Amino acid sequence: MEYFNVPGVAQTLAITHEKTLKPTQSKKLLYILNHLDWSWPQRLPLFLGAQKRGLDVSIALHGAAQNELLKNNNLRGLDIAPAIQKAGLKNMLQIIRSAVEIIQTEKPDLIHTITLKYAFLIGLAARLVRLETDHEIRCIYTIAGLGYLFSDEGLKPKILRLIVRPLLKLALDAPGTHLIFQNPDDKNHMIDQGFARAENCHLIYGSGVDLKRFPATPLPSNETPVILMPTRLLHQKGISIFIKAARLLHKKGVNARFQLAGGLTHNNPLAITREELDTMLMDSPVEWLGKVEDMPALYQNVSLICYPSYYREGIPRILLEAAASARPVITTDHPGCREGVREGKNGLLIPIKDAQALANAIEALINNPQKMAEMALEARKLAEDIFAMDKIVEQTLDVYESAQKV
């Protein structure tokens, strides 16, 4: 079978434990997702791992019937209403109605969706289906960070939290629901706020990283070290902090190159516009690379990864890739980010929104090549021990089995 040229998938499946459900116990698993573009390398091993466990897998996705990724891997796709970031209540109701129709038609035993927004919408859809039928549904929701709703302190998100709170509890605290969190802070917050029951919550560190696709390579021996910030271009990722730190170091005469990798993001309330980015970069030493397709190759040419985010993420994919690539990291002591670094081992933690602290950390590391080399080895070990794709897939499949036993 062709696996759409995603390296490491065969290896991932080869070391998946031989836990196969008996034919008479075969269950229908329905994934309901909002996209499959950049997340495909992380999702495919999970889909195939679920099939290997004997589950009948379907993927509900907008445009699924025409999705070449699904077709090329013989995965069954079902079409669902599209998620439009700024469309508001009307679009959310369309997604809920579309999900209700699919659930009623397919009658899945298990549903798995990812992101807080989809846990909310699909959770409400599953509630509605339960009211109309006695079909037993187990729902697994991966909360990959608390996102805009819980990370922005503006008036709009505060009002949204008040409105959404009772509905979110209704969606997440339903019978037969299991929640997967990617860091302890998010898990504890949702339990403390009454959105979830502790006994139904699981902790899995991140979505996994393909150790074959992101190989460990020696740190480059360039006389001028390259400092990279790879990210989606959102304000709360700390891009302005990175640029300010680069200015401070450049003004001080520190010998380093600074690069920013990431394409413009549209239809997101936190997105940085092209005009805003141009203003931020004006007369700065930071080179914007735009969207980079070959991230493994890019990591091989840099010495240090910076990620000064204060966004509520699960565990940022960037930190997993950096660890697998054996690159030291400087990130924030913030939920999700701190889980990607063992302080002083594979990187450094700094306070949020502190450009001077970031500049100091960068200078300290690039002036100590021996320490950076030690951190590189520790980074790869962390990826192998905690973040490896096969480990994350196995833990997720175990949650499926746990949900069926309740």
N, C-alpha and C positions, 0 to 999 in steps of 0.2 A: 504493500500500500504506500502511495506517496503521502508524505506528511507536509506538503507545501514548503519543502526546504527549510523546515525549522530544526536546526541541529540539536541533538541531544534528546529528542523525543523518544527515539527507540531505546536509548539507554535508560531514560526515566522509566519507561514501561517495563524494561527488563528487570529492574530491581524493585519494582512494586511487589509487595508481598502477595503470595498466591492465596488470596482470600476471595473465593468465588461463591456467590449465592447459588443454592440449588435451583435447578430449572423451575421447580414448582414454586419457588419463592421469588421468581423474577419480578422486579418492580419497575414501574415507569417513572423516570426522572426527567423533569422538565426544567431546563434553564430558561429564565426570562431575563434578557440583557438589553441594555440601551445601545451598545455598540460592540464591535469586534475588531476595530482597526488596530490601534497600537497595543491592545491587550491580548491579541491573538497568541503570541508565543507563550503567554502564561495560562491561557484558557485551554488550548488544545491538549496538553498533557492531562488536564483534569477531565475533559470530555472522554478521552480514550481510556484513562484509568478507571472511570466509572463504568464504561463498557466492559472492561476486563473483569470487573467485580460482578458482572452479570446483570447490570442495570440497562434498561431500554431507554436510551438517551435521545431527547429532542431538544432543540434550541429555538426558542421564540425570540425573534429579532426583527426589527424593521428592515424590509428588503431581503429577508432570509431566502426567499425563493430564487433570487438572482445572486446570492452570495457565493462567490467562487471558492472562498475558503472552506465553506461547509461542503460544497459539491465535491471538491478535490479530495476530501477526507471521508466521503460517504457518510456524512452526518446529516440527519434529518432536520430541516429548518421549517419553522412556522412563522408566518408574518404577523407582526404586531404594530400597533400605532407608533409613530415616531416620537421620540422625546425631543422637545424643543425647549431650549434652556430658558428663554424669556417669554414663552407663550402663556404662562400663568395657569389659572384654574381650568380653563377650557381644555388645554392640552392634557393636564393631569387627569381630568375626567375621561378623556378619550383613551388614555392608556389604561385606566382602571376598567372601563367598559370592554376594551379589547382583551385585556387579561382575563376578565370574567368569562368571556366567550370561549377563549382558548382552554381555560381550566375546565369549563363545563363540557367541552367537546372531547378533550384529551383524557380527562379523569386521571391525572397523574397521582402517584402515591407520594412522590417527593417533588418539591419545588425548591430550586436554589436561585437566588438572585444576589446581585452584588451592588454595593453603594447604598448609602442611607436613603437617598431619594427613592430608589426602586424598592427597598425594603418597606418603606412607607406606602407606596402606591400598590405594590403587589400584595402587601399584607392586608390592605383594605379590600382588595379584590378577593383574596382568599376568605376573608371574613364574610363577604357577601355570598360567596358560593356555599360556605358552610351553613348559612341560614336557609338555603334553598334545597339542600341535598344532605343525605346522611353519608356521602362518600368521605372517607377519612383521608385527610391531606396532612402531610408533615412538611413544614416549611423551614428552610434554612436560609438565613440572611447573613451575608458577609458585610459587616460595617467597616468599609475600608476608609476610615476617617470620618469625622463629624462635619467636615466641610464648611461651606459658607454659612449655613444656618447657625452653627455653634462657634464659629471662629471670628465672625464679624460683629463688632459691638455698635454698629450704626443703628439708627432708629428703625429702619425697615426690617432687618433681621430680628430685632427685639420684638417687634409687633408680630412678625411671622411665627416666632417661637411661642408666643401666647396663643395664637390661633391654632397652630399645629399640634401643640402639646397633647390635648386629649385624644386627637385622632392618631397621633404617633403611638401613644400607649395602647390604643385599641388595636393597631396594626402589629405591634411588636410583642405584646403580652398575650397573644391568643394561644389557645390550647394547641399543642403539637408544634410549637415554634421553637427553633433553636437559633441562637445568634453566635456568629463567629466574629470576634474582635481581633484586631491586629496589634494592639498595644494595651497595657493594663489601665492606662488613664481613661481611655474611651470606655472600656468595659466597666470600670468602677463608676464613672460618671453616669452611664445609662442605668446601672443598677441603683445607685444612690438617688437618682431622679425619679425612680419608679417606672421606668420604661421597660425594664426587663427583670426577670427572675434569675438570681445567681445560678440556680441549678440548671438553667437552660442556656447558660453562656459558656462559650469556649474561647480559648486564646490560641491563635495561630499567628506566628510572627511573619506577616507579609504574604504576598502572593507568589513568592518563589522566584528564583533566578536560575537560568539555564547555565550551568557551569561550563558546558562545552561551547556555547555561543559567546560567552564572556570569559575567555581564558585569562589566566594569570600570566602577565609578562613583566620583565624587569622594568624598573623605573628608567625613563630615558636619561641619557647622559649629557643632555644639552647643557651648555654653559648658562643659558638663560632658561630657568624653569617656566613651564606653562601651567598657569592656574586656571582651572575650568569651572564654570558654573553651568551645568546642564539643567534645564527646567522648562516647564510651561510658562509662558509669559503672563503671569498673574501678579498683581501688586503684592499679595501676601506671601509670595515665595521669597521675598527679600532681595529682589533684583536691585533696588535702589541702594540697599545696604552694601551689596557686593561692589557696585560702581563707586560708592563713596570710599570704601576700603581701598579699592584700586587707586583712586585719586590720592589718598593719603600716602600710600606706599610709593607711588610714582613721584610725588612731590618730595618725598624723603630721599629719592634716588635709589630705591631698592631695585635690583636687577631682576625683573620678572615680566612675563607676558600674561595678559589677562584675556580670557575668552568667555563669551556667553553663547550658549547653544540652545536653540529652541525657536519654534515657529510662533507666529502670532496666533492667539486664540480668539475665536469669535463666539458670540452668544453666551458670554459668561460675565456676570456682573463685576467680577474682579479683574477682567482682562485689561492688559495694557495696550493701548492703541499704538499704531505706528508713529503718530505724531508725538505721543508721550514718550515713546522709546527713543525717538530721535533727540528729543530735548534732554532726556536723561544721559544719553551717550555723548552729547556735544562736548568736545574738548576733553573727553575722558580717554584713558589708556585702554579701555575695554573694546575688544573687537567682537562684533556680533556676527556669528556664523550662520544665523537663520536656522531652519530645520535641518537636522543632520540625519540622514538615513542610516549610515553605517556607524552606530554608536560604539561597537566594540573596537573598531579601528581608531576612533577618536580618543578613547580612553588610553590606548597604547601610546599615544603621543603626548600625554600630559603627566605632570608629576603629582598634582594635588587637586582634589575635588572640593569645591565650596558649595554649601547649600544652607544659607542663612534664613531658612523659611520660618514663618510663624503661622502657617496655615495648618488647620487640624486634619492631618493625614493619618492613614493607618500606619504604614511604614513606607516612606517614599521609595518608589521603584528605583530612583537614581542611586539611593544609598545601597540597595542590594546589588546593583550592577557595578558600582564602584568597589564594593567588597569583593565580588567575584573577580574583578579585573586586577585585584591587588593594588588598589590605590588608596592612600591615606585620605581621610575626610575631615573637614571642619564643618560642623553643623550646629544647630541650636539645641540648648537644653530645654526641649519643648516636646509635648506628647507626639509620639511617632518618630520624630527625628532622633531623639536620644536613644531609641531602641536600635538604631543602626550603628551606634558607636560605643565601644568600650573605652571610656575616658583614659587617654594616655597610652592605650594599647594599639588600636587601629586608627585613632584620630583624636580630635579635640572637640569639646563642647563649649559653646559661648552663649552669653545671654542673647535674647531676641532683640532685634532692632538696635544693635550696638556695632556700628561700623568700626569704631576704634578697637574694640575687642577682636573683631574679625581681622583687621589689619595686623594687630599684634600677634595673633595666632599664626597667620600666614608667614610673617617674617620669622617667627620662632622656628617654624618647621623648615622653611627653605634654607635657613642658616644652619640646619642640622641634618645633613644628608644621611648620616648613619641612623638617626632616629626614624627618618622617613622610610628607610629600607626595612627597618624592624617592623614598623607599622604596616608596611605593604604585606609582609608575611602574615601578620596577625589578621589583616583584613581578609585575605583568602581563606584562612582557617575558619574565621567567623562565618563566611559564606558557606563553606563546606559543612560546618557543624549545625548551623541554624537555618540558613536561608535557601539551601539547595532545593531545587524544584521537586525532586522525588520525595523529599521529606514533607514538604508542604502539601503535595497531592495526597500522600498517604494519610496525613493527619485529617485532611478534609474528608476523604472517603470514610475514615473512621467515624466522623461526625454523622455522616449519612446512616451508617449502621446503628449508631447510638440512637438516632432519631426514630428509626424503625422499631426499636425495642421498647420504646416508651408506651 
